[in-house]
């Protein structure tokens, strides 16, 4: 039987995925129990592959083509962007657990924008730490595109140190505190965004936490897990069973 292909970004550690965005798609597929396989690409392979299979660009600016992308042979459909993938999987596989509950699509798109606005403190740590995780074939591209995000500063100079680290680390904690506050407004047990049920928003947060686990110093990642009553440690423990790479 043909299965969905998930296109992911290669790393220098065979069989280990690191990207937070492709992690969201993998979580989604595993959460739904949908058979799939992973094909790893170097950064310079992404745009040619996307154009070849008909994947839509995800941005009007460079890079226009990004991962995750999936190809579903059962419908001959290519889907780009993790939230679009989630919507596609919900619509195409309606007997599986929903990622975006009925009538919450607009809220999930709004959440995505709000969540991404909280990420800059994490990026200052995780982007520089990701560079050594890549194969040499992707490092130059990653350096060029990511250093542009920081005004041309070398990635080695971006990671906060000393007093700058203390202040930035507090900003990162505050960012996760904002997310914690959103979840608390769900009522009930306040376990997930939808109460007691995992949804796409939870998967989004988990994708970035997993990135932290892969690239940050162990002590930093483990400290994050303890914040806000251990909420993030609890989330990542729950998500472990959805991390299998096929």
C-alpha positions, -999 to 999 in steps of 0.1 A, spaced: 0 0 0 13 35 -9 17 58 21 20 95 26 55 109 21 66 136 46 95 157 34 118 167 62 152 186 66 182 164 68 207 166 97 242 154 103 228 127 126 212 101 104 176 93 113 173 123 136 149 150 127 154 185 143 132 210 125 103 224 147 81 229 117 84 194 102 80 180 137 45 195 137 36 175 106 51 143 120 32 148 153 0 153 133 5 121 112 14 100 142 -14 115 164 -38 104 137 -22 70 132 -18 76 94 9 55 77 37 75 62 74 76 54 100 103 57 123 116 29 151 139 41 163 168 20 192 192 22 182 228 21 193 234 -15 171 204 -26 139 218 -12 129 243 -38 137 221 -68 117 192 -52 88 214 -44 86 228 -79 89 193 -93 60 178 -73 38 209 -74 41 221 -38 28 256 -33 53 282 -20 48 292 16 61 327 14 62 357 -10 98 363 1 129 341 0 129 313 8 96 308 -9 96 270 -6 98 255 29 91 223 46 71 204 58 55 192 26 35 160 22 25 140 -8 -6 117 -4 -7 91 -32 -42 81 -23 -55 115 -35 -25 125 -56 -23 156 -34 7 177 -24 3 200 7 27 226 20 28 242 55 20 224 88 -13 240 95 -25 234 59 -13 198 63 -34 195 96 -65 208 78 -59 184 49 -55 154 72 -87 163 91 -107 166 59 -92 135 41 -91 112 71 -123 121 90 -123 89 111 -90 98 128 -87 121 158 -91 157 148 -63 182 150 -84 213 144 -118 207 161 -149 217 143 -154 255 139 -119 263 153 -99 268 121 -100 306 123 -89 304 159 -60 281 151 -48 305 123 -50 334 148 -31 313 174 -4 305 148 3 342 143 2 349 180 24 320 189 50 329 163 52 364 178 64 349 211 93 330 194 121 356 190 137 349 224 138 312 216 153 319 181 183 337 196 193 304 213 180 277 190 190 291 156 227 294 163 226 260 181 211 244 150 240 251 127 262 223 139 233 199 136 232 203 98 252 185 71 279 206 55 258 207 23 232 228 42 253 248 66 262 277 42 226 282 32 214 281 68 240 305 79 233 330 51 195 330 55 195 330 93 222 356 98 200 379 76 173 376 103 198 391 128 209 420 106 239 401 93 254 392 127 274 360 127 253 332 143 282 326 167 276 362 180 238 359 183 236 336 213 232 358 244 259 357 271 264 373 305 238 399 315 223 397 280 216 360 286 200 367 319 176 393 304 169 372 273 163 340 293 137 359 314 120 371 281 119 335 270 103 324 303 78 353 299 70 341 264 61 307 276 42 323 305 21 340 279 13 307 262 6 292 297 -19 320 303 -37 312 270 -40 275 280 -53 284 315 -82 303 299 -95 270 284 -110 260 318 -114 225 329 -81 209 339 -62 234 318 -40 206 305 -42 215 268 -55 244 247 -88 225 243 -90 213 279 -82 176 281 -78 170 243 -46 176 223 -51 198 192 -30 214 166 -20 243 189 -5 219 214 14 202 186 28 235 175 42 243 209 56 208 212 73 211 179 93 241 191 100 225 225 113 194 207 136 217 187 150 229 220 155 194 232 175 186 200 198 217 199 200 235 232 222 227 261 206 199 282 204 221 313 186 249 294 161 226 279 154 208 312 149 241 329 122 251 304 104 219 311 100 229 348 85 263 341 48 271 349 43 242 372 60 217 349 34 222 321 60 219 293 75 187 308 41 172 310 33 181 274 65 167 261 61 135 280 26 131 265 40 138 230 68 112 231 46 85 216 40 107 185 77 113 177 84 80 159 102 86 125 91 63 98 
